[in-house]
């Protein structure tokens, strides 16, 4: 599964979850915080997945330069 497809599926799941939580009026601002937290996690996963190779390469070069 590509990263783009994964992001779209996670985004859809977040919107569905936020919609379900929003239906209950006594929950306050929890749906907004849930949405922000989940979208931040999705963004972090997408960034890490996209730049995994260059990040590992840079880390290995940094560690090898210390030795």
N, CA, C, O and CB atoms as a CASP TS submission, in Angstrom:
PFRMAT TS
TARGET T0000
AUTHOR 0000-0000-0000
METHOD Language model
MODEL 1
PARENT N/A
ATOM      1  N   UNK     1       0.851  -1.171   0.000  1.00  0.00           N
ATOM      2  CA  UNK     1       0.000   0.000   0.000  1.00  0.00           C
ATOM      3  C   UNK     1       0.899   1.237   0.000  1.00  0.00           C
ATOM      4  O   UNK     1       1.859   1.318   0.766  1.00  0.00           O
ATOM      5  CB  UNK     1      -0.969  -0.004   1.227  1.00  0.00           C
ATOM      6  N   UNK     2       0.584   2.173  -0.845  1.00  0.00           N
ATOM      7  CA  UNK     2       1.409   3.364  -0.942  1.00  0.00           C
ATOM      8  C   UNK     2       1.130   4.292   0.240  1.00  0.00           C
ATOM      9  O   UNK     2       0.096   4.185   0.899  1.00  0.00           O
ATOM     10  CB  UNK     2       1.156   4.090  -2.276  1.00  0.00           C
ATOM     11  N   UNK     3       2.053   5.188   0.492  1.00  0.00           N
ATOM     12  CA  UNK     3       1.920   6.132   1.604  1.00  0.00           C
ATOM     13  C   UNK     3       0.722   7.036   1.376  1.00  0.00           C
ATOM     14  O   UNK     3      -0.009   7.346   2.317  1.00  0.00           O
ATOM     15  CB  UNK     3       3.203   6.974   1.769  1.00  0.00           C
ATOM     16  N   UNK     4       0.512   7.462   0.140  1.00  0.00           N
ATOM     17  CA  UNK     4      -0.613   8.346  -0.162  1.00  0.00           C
ATOM     18  C   UNK     4      -1.941   7.661   0.126  1.00  0.00           C
ATOM     19  O   UNK     4      -2.844   8.259   0.711  1.00  0.00           O
ATOM     20  CB  UNK     4      -0.563   8.796  -1.622  1.00  0.00           C
ATOM     21  N   UNK     5      -2.052   6.408  -0.286  1.00  0.00           N
ATOM     22  CA  UNK     5      -3.294   5.676  -0.035  1.00  0.00           C
ATOM     23  C   UNK     5      -3.516   5.469   1.469  1.00  0.00           C
ATOM     24  O   UNK     5      -4.644   5.563   1.953  1.00  0.00           O
ATOM     25  CB  UNK     5      -3.268   4.316  -0.760  1.00  0.00           C
ATOM     26  N   UNK     6      -2.437   5.188   2.198  1.00  0.00           N
ATOM     27  CA  UNK     6      -2.526   5.018   3.642  1.00  0.00           C
ATOM     28  C   UNK     6      -2.986   6.311   4.302  1.00  0.00           C
ATOM     29  O   UNK     6      -3.833   6.286   5.195  1.00  0.00           O
ATOM     30  CB  UNK     6      -1.175   4.575   4.218  1.00  0.00           C
ATOM     31  N   UNK     7      -2.434   7.437   3.870  1.00  0.00           N
ATOM     32  CA  UNK     7      -2.824   8.729   4.436  1.00  0.00           C
ATOM     33  C   UNK     7      -4.301   9.004   4.182  1.00  0.00           C
ATOM     34  O   UNK     7      -5.009   9.462   5.079  1.00  0.00           O
ATOM     35  CB  UNK     7      -1.967   9.860   3.845  1.00  0.00           C
ATOM     36  N   UNK     8      -4.770   8.727   2.970  1.00  0.00           N
ATOM     37  CA  UNK     8      -6.181   8.962   2.662  1.00  0.00           C
ATOM     38  C   UNK     8      -7.095   8.069   3.497  1.00  0.00           C
ATOM     39  O   UNK     8      -8.144   8.516   3.962  1.00  0.00           O
ATOM     40  CB  UNK     8      -6.444   8.727   1.176  1.00  0.00           C
ATOM     41  N   UNK     9      -6.704   6.816   3.689  1.00  0.00           N
ATOM     42  CA  UNK     9      -7.526   5.919   4.514  1.00  0.00           C
ATOM     43  C   UNK     9      -7.549   6.363   5.968  1.00  0.00           C
ATOM     44  O   UNK     9      -8.601   6.350   6.608  1.00  0.00           O
ATOM     45  CB  UNK     9      -7.006   4.485   4.422  1.00  0.00           C
ATOM     46  N   UNK    10      -6.387   6.759   6.493  1.00  0.00           N
ATOM     47  CA  UNK    10      -6.341   7.234   7.870  1.00  0.00           C
ATOM     48  C   UNK    10      -7.126   8.532   8.031  1.00  0.00           C
ATOM     49  O   UNK    10      -7.800   8.731   9.042  1.00  0.00           O
ATOM     50  CB  UNK    10      -4.894   7.437   8.312  1.00  0.00           C
ATOM     51  N   UNK    11      -7.040   9.415   7.037  1.00  0.00           N
ATOM     52  CA  UNK    11      -7.781  10.676   7.093  1.00  0.00           C
ATOM     53  C   UNK    11      -9.285  10.408   7.109  1.00  0.00           C
ATOM     54  O   UNK    11     -10.023  11.046   7.859  1.00  0.00           O
ATOM     55  CB  UNK    11      -7.411  11.578   5.896  1.00  0.00           C
ATOM     56  N   UNK    12      -9.729   9.480   6.296  1.00  0.00           N
ATOM     57  CA  UNK    12     -11.145   9.123   6.263  1.00  0.00           C
ATOM     58  C   UNK    12     -11.578   8.548   7.604  1.00  0.00           C
ATOM     59  O   UNK    12     -12.648   8.883   8.111  1.00  0.00           O
ATOM     60  CB  UNK    12     -11.425   8.117   5.135  1.00  0.00           C
ATOM     61  N   UNK    13     -10.749   7.683   8.177  1.00  0.00           N
ATOM     62  CA  UNK    13     -11.082   7.101   9.473  1.00  0.00           C
ATOM     63  C   UNK    13     -11.154   8.174  10.556  1.00  0.00           C
ATOM     64  O   UNK    13     -12.016   8.114  11.432  1.00  0.00           O
ATOM     65  CB  UNK    13     -10.055   6.035   9.857  1.00  0.00           C
ATOM     66  N   UNK    14     -10.256   9.150  10.500  1.00  0.00           N
ATOM     67  CA  UNK    14     -10.267  10.238  11.478  1.00  0.00           C
ATOM     68  C   UNK    14     -11.544  11.052  11.350  1.00  0.00           C
ATOM     69  O   UNK    14     -12.161  11.397  12.358  1.00  0.00           O
ATOM     70  CB  UNK    14      -9.037  11.145  11.298  1.00  0.00           C
ATOM     71  N   UNK    15     -11.953  11.366  10.112  1.00  0.00           N
ATOM     72  CA  UNK    15     -13.181  12.143   9.918  1.00  0.00           C
ATOM     73  C   UNK    15     -14.410  11.378  10.393  1.00  0.00           C
ATOM     74  O   UNK    15     -15.326  11.967  10.966  1.00  0.00           O
ATOM     75  CB  UNK    15     -13.342  12.520   8.447  1.00  0.00           C
ATOM     76  N   UNK    16     -14.434  10.076  10.158  1.00  0.00           N
ATOM     77  CA  UNK    16     -15.559   9.264  10.632  1.00  0.00           C
ATOM     78  C   UNK    16     -15.589   9.262  12.160  1.00  0.00           C
ATOM     79  O   UNK    16     -16.647   9.432  12.766  1.00  0.00           O
ATOM     80  CB  UNK    16     -15.458   7.810  10.088  1.00  0.00           C
ATOM     81  N   UNK    17     -14.421   9.067  12.778  1.00  0.00           N
ATOM     82  CA  UNK    17     -14.348   9.067  14.242  1.00  0.00           C
ATOM     83  C   UNK    17     -14.753  10.418  14.811  1.00  0.00           C
ATOM     84  O   UNK    17     -15.506  10.487  15.783  1.00  0.00           O
ATOM     85  CB  UNK    17     -12.934   8.706  14.707  1.00  0.00           C
ATOM     86  N   UNK    18     -14.254  11.496  14.206  1.00  0.00           N
ATOM     87  CA  UNK    18     -14.603  12.833  14.690  1.00  0.00           C
ATOM     88  C   UNK    18     -16.095  13.084  14.531  1.00  0.00           C
ATOM     89  O   UNK    18     -16.707  13.711  15.396  1.00  0.00           O
ATOM     90  CB  UNK    18     -13.799  13.910  13.937  1.00  0.00           C
ATOM     91  N   UNK    19     -16.691  12.609  13.446  1.00  0.00           N
ATOM     92  CA  UNK    19     -18.130  12.776  13.242  1.00  0.00           C
ATOM     93  C   UNK    19     -18.945  12.044  14.292  1.00  0.00           C
ATOM     94  O   UNK    19     -19.960  12.551  14.768  1.00  0.00           O
ATOM     95  CB  UNK    19     -18.523  12.289  11.866  1.00  0.00           C
ATOM     96  N   UNK    20     -18.497  10.854  14.649  1.00  0.00           N
ATOM     97  CA  UNK    20     -19.213  10.094  15.688  1.00  0.00           C
ATOM     98  C   UNK    20     -19.091  10.760  17.054  1.00  0.00           C
ATOM     99  O   UNK    20     -20.055  10.814  17.817  1.00  0.00           O
ATOM    100  CB  UNK    20     -18.678   8.659  15.765  1.00  0.00           C
ATOM    101  N   UNK    21     -17.902  11.263  17.351  1.00  0.00           N
ATOM    102  CA  UNK    21     -17.713  11.922  18.638  1.00  0.00           C
ATOM    103  C   UNK    21     -18.448  13.252  18.706  1.00  0.00           C
ATOM    104  O   UNK    21     -18.885  13.664  19.781  1.00  0.00           O
ATOM    105  CB  UNK    21     -16.236  12.136  18.903  1.00  0.00           C
ATOM    106  N   UNK    22     -18.590  13.924  17.574  1.00  0.00           N
ATOM    107  CA  UNK    22     -19.235  15.230  17.533  1.00  0.00           C
ATOM    108  C   UNK    22     -20.733  15.121  17.798  1.00  0.00           C
ATOM    109  O   UNK    22     -21.351  16.097  18.224  1.00  0.00           O
ATOM    110  CB  UNK    22     -18.990  15.896  16.186  1.00  0.00           C
ATOM    111  N   UNK    23     -21.323  13.968  17.557  1.00  0.00           N
ATOM    112  CA  UNK    23     -22.760  13.793  17.746  1.00  0.00           C
ATOM    113  C   UNK    23     -23.167  13.945  19.206  1.00  0.00           C
ATOM    114  O   UNK    23     -24.294  14.349  19.493  1.00  0.00           O
ATOM    115  CB  UNK    23     -23.190  12.433  17.235  1.00  0.00           C
ATOM    116  N   UNK    24     -22.283  13.635  20.112  1.00  0.00           N
ATOM    117  CA  UNK    24     -22.591  13.726  21.533  1.00  0.00           C
ATOM    118  C   UNK    24     -22.224  15.116  22.039  1.00  0.00           C
ATOM    119  O   UNK    24     -21.049  15.482  22.050  1.00  0.00           O
ATOM    120  CB  UNK    24     -21.841  12.632  22.336  1.00  0.00           C
ATOM    121  N   UNK    25     -23.222  15.892  22.458  1.00  0.00           N
ATOM    122  CA  UNK    25     -23.011  17.287  22.861  1.00  0.00           C
ATOM    123  C   UNK    25     -22.308  17.401  24.210  1.00  0.00           C
ATOM    124  O   UNK    25     -21.691  18.430  24.487  1.00  0.00           O
ATOM    125  CB  UNK    25     -24.342  18.018  22.918  1.00  0.00           C
ATOM    126  N   UNK    26     -22.383  16.381  25.050  1.00  0.00           N
ATOM    127  CA  UNK    26     -21.813  16.487  26.388  1.00  0.00           C
ATOM    128  C   UNK    26     -20.319  16.180  26.434  1.00  0.00           C
ATOM    129  O   UNK    26     -19.745  16.141  27.522  1.00  0.00           O
ATOM    130  CB  UNK    26     -22.540  15.562  27.318  1.00  0.00           C
ATOM    131  N   UNK    27     -19.686  15.968  25.322  1.00  0.00           N
ATOM    132  CA  UNK    27     -18.259  15.636  25.311  1.00  0.00           C
ATOM    133  C   UNK    27     -17.360  16.861  25.200  1.00  0.00           C
ATOM    134  O   UNK    27     -16.139  16.710  25.239  1.00  0.00           O
ATOM    135  CB  UNK    27     -17.964  14.698  24.174  1.00  0.00           C
ATOM    136  N   UNK    28     -17.892  18.039  25.066  1.00  0.00           N
ATOM    137  CA  UNK    28     -17.077  19.247  25.030  1.00  0.00           C
ATOM    138  C   UNK    28     -16.241  19.330  23.769  1.00  0.00           C
ATOM    139  O   UNK    28     -16.746  19.124  22.665  1.00  0.00           O
ATOM    140  CB  UNK    28     -16.179  19.307  26.242  1.00  0.00           C
ATOM    141  N   UNK    29     -14.952  19.635  23.932  1.00  0.00           N
ATOM    142  CA  UNK    29     -14.066  19.846  22.797  1.00  0.00           C
ATOM    143  C   UNK    29     -13.222  18.612  22.492  1.00  0.00           C
ATOM    144  O   UNK    29     -12.231  18.720  21.769  1.00  0.00           O
ATOM    145  CB  UNK    29     -13.167  21.034  23.057  1.00  0.00           C
ATOM    146  N   UNK    30     -13.575  17.470  23.011  1.00  0.00           N
ATOM    147  CA  UNK    30     -12.788  16.252  22.804  1.00  0.00           C
ATOM    148  C   UNK    30     -12.649  15.899  21.321  1.00  0.00           C
ATOM    149  O   UNK    30     -11.547  15.541  20.906  1.00  0.00           O
ATOM    150  CB  UNK    30     -13.427  15.088  23.551  1.00  0.00           C
ATOM    151  N   UNK    31     -13.691  15.979  20.508  1.00  0.00           N
ATOM    152  CA  UNK    31     -13.505  15.618  19.091  1.00  0.00           C
ATOM    153  C   UNK    31     -12.440  16.457  18.386  1.00  0.00           C
ATOM    154  O   UNK    31     -11.698  15.929  17.558  1.00  0.00           O
ATOM    155  CB  UNK    31     -14.816  15.762  18.352  1.00  0.00           C
ATOM    156  N   UNK    32     -12.350  17.728  18.691  1.00  0.00           N
ATOM    157  CA  UNK    32     -11.326  18.562  18.089  1.00  0.00           C
ATOM    158  C   UNK    32      -9.936  18.110  18.478  1.00  0.00           C
ATOM    159  O   UNK    32      -9.040  18.058  17.636  1.00  0.00           O
ATOM    160  CB  UNK    32     -11.526  19.999  18.482  1.00  0.00           C
ATOM    161  N   UNK    33      -9.746  17.784  19.747  1.00  0.00           N
ATOM    162  CA  UNK    33      -8.435  17.329  20.206  1.00  0.00           C
ATOM    163  C   UNK    33      -8.096  15.959  19.643  1.00  0.00           C
ATOM    164  O   UNK    33      -6.937  15.685  19.327  1.00  0.00           O
ATOM    165  CB  UNK    33      -8.390  17.290  21.729  1.00  0.00           C
ATOM    166  N   UNK    34      -9.084  15.107  19.516  1.00  0.00           N
ATOM    167  CA  UNK    34      -8.846  13.796  18.915  1.00  0.00           C
ATOM    168  C   UNK    34      -8.403  13.961  17.471  1.00  0.00           C
ATOM    169  O   UNK    34      -7.464  13.303  17.024  1.00  0.00           O
ATOM    170  CB  UNK    34     -10.111  12.917  18.993  1.00  0.00           C
ATOM    171  N   UNK    35      -9.079  14.839  16.741  1.00  0.00           N
ATOM    172  CA  UNK    35      -8.735  15.076  15.344  1.00  0.00           C
ATOM    173  C   UNK    35      -7.322  15.633  15.209  1.00  0.00           C
ATOM    174  O   UNK    35      -6.554  15.175  14.362  1.00  0.00           O
ATOM    175  CB  UNK    35      -9.737  16.031  14.707  1.00  0.00           C
ATOM    176  N   UNK    36      -6.975  16.611  16.031  1.00  0.00           N
ATOM    177  CA  UNK    36      -5.633  17.207  15.977  1.00  0.00           C
ATOM    178  C   UNK    36      -4.570  16.162  16.300  1.00  0.00           C
ATOM    179  O   UNK    36      -3.545  16.097  15.621  1.00  0.00           O
ATOM    180  CB  UNK    36      -5.524  18.396  16.959  1.00  0.00           C
ATOM    181  N   UNK    37      -4.796  15.350  17.318  1.00  0.00           N
ATOM    182  CA  UNK    37      -3.827  14.333  17.721  1.00  0.00           C
ATOM    183  C   UNK    37      -3.645  13.279  16.630  1.00  0.00           C
ATOM    184  O   UNK    37      -2.515  12.924  16.296  1.00  0.00           O
ATOM    185  CB  UNK    37      -4.268  13.666  19.027  1.00  0.00           C
ATOM    186  N   UNK    38      -4.731  12.783  16.080  1.00  0.00           N
ATOM    187  CA  UNK    38      -4.637  11.755  15.053  1.00  0.00           C
ATOM    188  C   UNK    38      -4.022  12.291  13.762  1.00  0.00           C
ATOM    189  O   UNK    38      -3.230  11.598  13.123  1.00  0.00           O
ATOM    190  CB  UNK    38      -6.009  11.179  14.769  1.00  0.00           C
ATOM    191  N   UNK    39      -4.372  13.500  13.377  1.00  0.00           N
ATOM    192  CA  UNK    39      -3.788  14.066  12.163  1.00  0.00           C
ATOM    193  C   UNK    39      -2.291  14.317  12.348  1.00  0.00           C
ATOM    194  O   UNK    39      -1.517  14.153  11.405  1.00  0.00           O
ATOM    195  CB  UNK    39      -4.504  15.374  11.782  1.00  0.00           C
ATOM    196  N   UNK    40      -1.879  14.713  13.550  1.00  0.00           N
ATOM    197  CA  UNK    40      -0.450  14.891  13.825  1.00  0.00           C
ATOM    198  C   UNK    40       0.285  13.562  13.729  1.00  0.00           C
ATOM    199  O   UNK    40       1.389  13.498  13.188  1.00  0.00           O
ATOM    200  CB  UNK    40      -0.240  15.514  15.217  1.00  0.00           C
ATOM    201  N   UNK    41      -0.320  12.508  14.248  1.00  0.00           N
ATOM    202  CA  UNK    41       0.298  11.188  14.175  1.00  0.00           C
ATOM    203  C   UNK    41       0.405  10.719  12.722  1.00  0.00           C
ATOM    204  O   UNK    41       1.420  10.145  12.328  1.00  0.00           O
ATOM    205  CB  UNK    41      -0.506  10.175  15.004  1.00  0.00           C
ATOM    206  N   UNK    42      -0.629  10.960  11.938  1.00  0.00           N
ATOM    207  CA  UNK    42      -0.598  10.581  10.525  1.00  0.00           C
ATOM    208  C   UNK    42       0.485  11.358   9.794  1.00  0.00           C
ATOM    209  O   UNK    42       1.203  10.795   8.969  1.00  0.00           O
ATOM    210  CB  UNK    42      -1.967  10.824   9.864  1.00  0.00           C
ATOM    211  N   UNK    43       0.607  12.639  10.088  1.00  0.00           N
ATOM    212  CA  UNK    43       1.638  13.461   9.454  1.00  0.00           C
ATOM    213  C   UNK    43       3.036  12.960   9.825  1.00  0.00           C
ATOM    214  O   UNK    43       3.914  12.887   8.965  1.00  0.00           O
ATOM    215  CB  UNK    43       1.476  14.938   9.863  1.00  0.00           C
ATOM    216  N   UNK    44       3.246  12.619  11.081  1.00  0.00           N
ATOM    217  CA  UNK    44       4.544  12.104  11.516  1.00  0.00           C
ATOM    218  C   UNK    44       4.881  10.795  10.812  1.00  0.00           C
ATOM    219  O   UNK    44       6.015  10.603  10.371  1.00  0.00           O
ATOM    220  CB  UNK    44       4.556  11.901  13.033  1.00  0.00           C
ATOM    221  N   UNK    45       3.919   9.902  10.703  1.00  0.00           N
ATOM    222  CA  UNK    45       4.146   8.622  10.024  1.00  0.00           C
ATOM    223  C   UNK    45       4.462   8.854   8.546  1.00  0.00           C
ATOM    224  O   UNK    45       5.341   8.195   7.991  1.00  0.00           O
ATOM    225  CB  UNK    45       2.909   7.699  10.172  1.00  0.00           C
ATOM    226  N   UNK    46       3.756   9.777   7.912  1.00  0.00           N
ATOM    227  CA  UNK    46       3.995  10.058   6.495  1.00  0.00           C
ATOM    228  C   UNK    46       5.391  10.634   6.281  1.00  0.00           C
ATOM    229  O   UNK    46       6.073  10.259   5.327  1.00  0.00           O
ATOM    230  CB  UNK    46       2.936  11.029   5.955  1.00  0.00           C
ATOM    231  N   UNK    47       5.819  11.533   7.148  1.00  0.00           N
ATOM    232  CA  UNK    47       7.154  12.124   7.020  1.00  0.00           C
ATOM    233  C   UNK    47       8.230  11.070   7.230  1.00  0.00           C
ATOM    234  O   UNK    47       9.194  10.997   6.469  1.00  0.00           O
ATOM    235  CB  UNK    47       7.336  13.273   8.024  1.00  0.00           C
ATOM    236  N   UNK    48       8.064  10.267   8.250  1.00  0.00           N
ATOM    237  CA  UNK    48       9.054   9.227   8.533  1.00  0.00           C
ATOM    238  C   UNK    48       9.109   8.213   7.397  1.00  0.00           C
ATOM    239  O   UNK    48      10.193   7.786   6.998  1.00  0.00           O
ATOM    240  CB  UNK    48       8.732   8.521   9.859  1.00  0.00           C
ATOM    241  N   UNK    49       7.947   7.825   6.874  1.00  0.00           N
ATOM    242  CA  UNK    49       7.917   6.850   5.776  1.00  0.00           C
ATOM    243  C   UNK    49       8.546   7.422   4.513  1.00  0.00           C
ATOM    244  O   UNK    49       9.233   6.714   3.777  1.00  0.00           O
ATOM    245  CB  UNK    49       6.474   6.412   5.488  1.00  0.00           C
ATOM    246  N   UNK    50       8.311   8.703   4.267  1.00  0.00           N
ATOM    247  CA  UNK    50       8.838   9.320   3.046  1.00  0.00           C
ATOM    248  C   UNK    50      10.345   9.501   3.083  1.00  0.00           C
ATOM    249  O   UNK    50      11.013   9.353   2.059  1.00  0.00           O
ATOM    250  CB  UNK    50       8.182  10.656   2.820  1.00  0.00           C
ATOM    251  N   UNK    51      10.885   9.818   4.251  1.00  0.00           N
ATOM    252  CA  UNK    51      12.303  10.150   4.357  1.00  0.00           C
ATOM    253  C   UNK    51      13.100   9.136   5.163  1.00  0.00           C
ATOM    254  O   UNK    51      14.142   9.470   5.726  1.00  0.00           O
ATOM    255  CB  UNK    51      12.459  11.502   4.973  1.00  0.00           C
ATOM    256  N   UNK    52      12.618   7.910   5.220  1.00  0.00           N
ATOM    257  CA  UNK    52      13.283   6.879   6.009  1.00  0.00           C
ATOM    258  C   UNK    52      14.707   6.623   5.518  1.00  0.00           C
ATOM    259  O   UNK    52      15.643   6.589   6.316  1.00  0.00           O
ATOM    260  CB  UNK    52      12.477   5.587   5.966  1.00  0.00           C
ATOM    261  N   UNK    53      14.870   6.445   4.225  1.00  0.00           N
ATOM    262  CA  UNK    53      16.188   6.174   3.657  1.00  0.00           C
ATOM    263  C   UNK    53      17.186   7.290   3.922  1.00  0.00           C
ATOM    264  O   UNK    53      18.256   7.029   4.473  1.00  0.00           O
ATOM    265  CB  UNK    53      16.069   5.952   2.176  1.00  0.00           C
ATOM    266  N   UNK    54      16.866   8.540   3.542  1.00  0.00           N
ATOM    267  CA  UNK    54      17.811   9.631   3.796  1.00  0.00           C
ATOM    268  C   UNK    54      18.084   9.860   5.291  1.00  0.00           C
ATOM    269  O   UNK    54      19.198  10.225   5.669  1.00  0.00           O
ATOM    270  CB  UNK    54      17.285  10.910   3.180  1.00  0.00           C
ATOM    271  N   UNK    55      17.069   9.646   6.136  1.00  0.00           N
ATOM    272  CA  UNK    55      17.281   9.836   7.574  1.00  0.00           C
ATOM    273  C   UNK    55      18.241   8.782   8.125  1.00  0.00           C
ATOM    274  O   UNK    55      19.123   9.102   8.922  1.00  0.00           O
ATOM    275  CB  UNK    55      15.937   9.777   8.330  1.00  0.00           C
ATOM    276  N   UNK    56      18.073   7.529   7.704  1.00  0.00           N
ATOM    277  CA  UNK    56      18.972   6.473   8.165  1.00  0.00           C
ATOM    278  C   UNK    56      20.384   6.688   7.643  1.00  0.00           C
ATOM    279  O   UNK    56      21.354   6.450   8.362  1.00  0.00           O
ATOM    280  CB  UNK    56      18.457   5.105   7.728  1.00  0.00           C
ATOM    281  N   UNK    57      20.505   7.134   6.402  1.00  0.00           N
ATOM    282  CA  UNK    57      21.803   7.405   5.817  1.00  0.00           C
ATOM    283  C   UNK    57      22.530   8.513   6.579  1.00  0.00           C
ATOM    284  O   UNK    57      23.714   8.384   6.891  1.00  0.00           O
ATOM    285  CB  UNK    57      21.649   7.784   4.349  1.00  0.00           C
ATOM    286  N   UNK    58      21.825   9.593   6.874  1.00  0.00           N
ATOM    287  CA  UNK    58      22.420  10.708   7.614  1.00  0.00           C
ATOM    288  C   UNK    58      22.818  10.275   9.025  1.00  0.00           C
ATOM    289  O   UNK    58      23.871  10.675   9.521  1.00  0.00           O
ATOM    290  CB  UNK    58      21.439  11.893   7.681  1.00  0.00           C
ATOM    291  N   UNK    59      21.988   9.466   9.668  1.00  0.00           N
ATOM    292  CA  UNK    59      22.293   8.979  11.010  1.00  0.00           C
ATOM    293  C   UNK    59      23.525   8.083  10.994  1.00  0.00           C
ATOM    294  O   UNK    59      24.390   8.204  11.861  1.00  0.00           O
ATOM    295  CB  UNK    59      21.095   8.220  11.590  1.00  0.00           C
ATOM    296  N   UNK    60      23.612   7.184  10.011  1.00  0.00           N
ATOM    297  CA  UNK    60      24.777   6.303   9.908  1.00  0.00           C
ATOM    298  C   UNK    60      26.058   7.094   9.653  1.00  0.00           C
ATOM    299  O   UNK    60      27.098   6.806  10.246  1.00  0.00           O
ATOM    300  CB  UNK    60      24.568   5.279   8.791  1.00  0.00           C
ATOM    301  N   UNK    61      25.981   8.100   8.765  1.00  0.00           N
ATOM    302  CA  UNK    61      27.160   8.932   8.507  1.00  0.00           C
ATOM    303  C   UNK    61      27.589   9.678   9.760  1.00  0.00           C
ATOM    304  O   UNK    61      28.785   9.791  10.029  1.00  0.00           O
ATOM    305  CB  UNK    61      26.880   9.927   7.380  1.00  0.00           C
ATOM    306  N   UNK    62      26.634  10.189  10.531  1.00  0.00           N
ATOM    307  CA  UNK    62      26.955  10.909  11.754  1.00  0.00           C
ATOM    308  C   UNK    62      27.614   9.980  12.786  1.00  0.00           C
ATOM    309  O   UNK    62      28.591  10.358  13.432  1.00  0.00           O
ATOM    310  CB  UNK    62      25.686  11.543  12.342  1.00  0.00           C
ATOM    311  N   UNK    63      27.080   8.786  12.932  1.00  0.00           N
ATOM    312  CA  UNK    63      27.646   7.833  13.882  1.00  0.00           C
ATOM    313  C   UNK    63      29.038   7.389  13.440  1.00  0.00           C
ATOM    314  O   UNK    63      29.944   7.275  14.265  1.00  0.00           O
ATOM    315  CB  UNK    63      26.724   6.614  14.035  1.00  0.00           C
ATOM    316  N   UNK    64      29.213   7.139  12.141  1.00  0.00           N
ATOM    317  CA  UNK    64      30.511   6.717  11.635  1.00  0.00           C
ATOM    318  C   UNK    64      31.561   7.823  11.736  1.00  0.00           C
ATOM    319  O   UNK    64      32.747   7.531  11.885  1.00  0.00           O
ATOM    320  CB  UNK    64      30.379   6.265  10.198  1.00  0.00           C
ATOM    321  N   UNK    65      31.148   9.066  11.659  1.00  0.00           N
ATOM    322  CA  UNK    65      32.122  10.157  11.773  1.00  0.00           C
ATOM    323  C   UNK    65      32.634  10.322  13.211  1.00  0.00           C
ATOM    324  O   UNK    65      33.705  10.889  13.429  1.00  0.00           O
ATOM    325  CB  UNK    65      31.496  11.469  11.293  1.00  0.00           C
ATOM    326  N   UNK    66      31.872   9.827  14.180  1.00  0.00           N
ATOM    327  CA  UNK    66      32.294   9.902  15.593  1.00  0.00           C
ATOM    328  C   UNK    66      33.344   8.858  15.901  1.00  0.00           C
ATOM    329  O   UNK    66      34.247   9.108  16.700  1.00  0.00           O
ATOM    330  CB  UNK    66      31.093   9.721  16.532  1.00  0.00           C
ATOM    331  N   UNK    67      33.245   7.699  15.288  1.00  0.00           N
ATOM    332  CA  UNK    67      34.150   6.576  15.561  1.00  0.00           C
ATOM    333  C   UNK    67      35.553   6.874  15.191  1.00  0.00           C
ATOM    334  O   UNK    67      36.430   6.028  15.362  1.00  0.00           O
ATOM    335  CB  UNK    67      33.711   5.359  14.841  1.00  0.00           C
TER
END
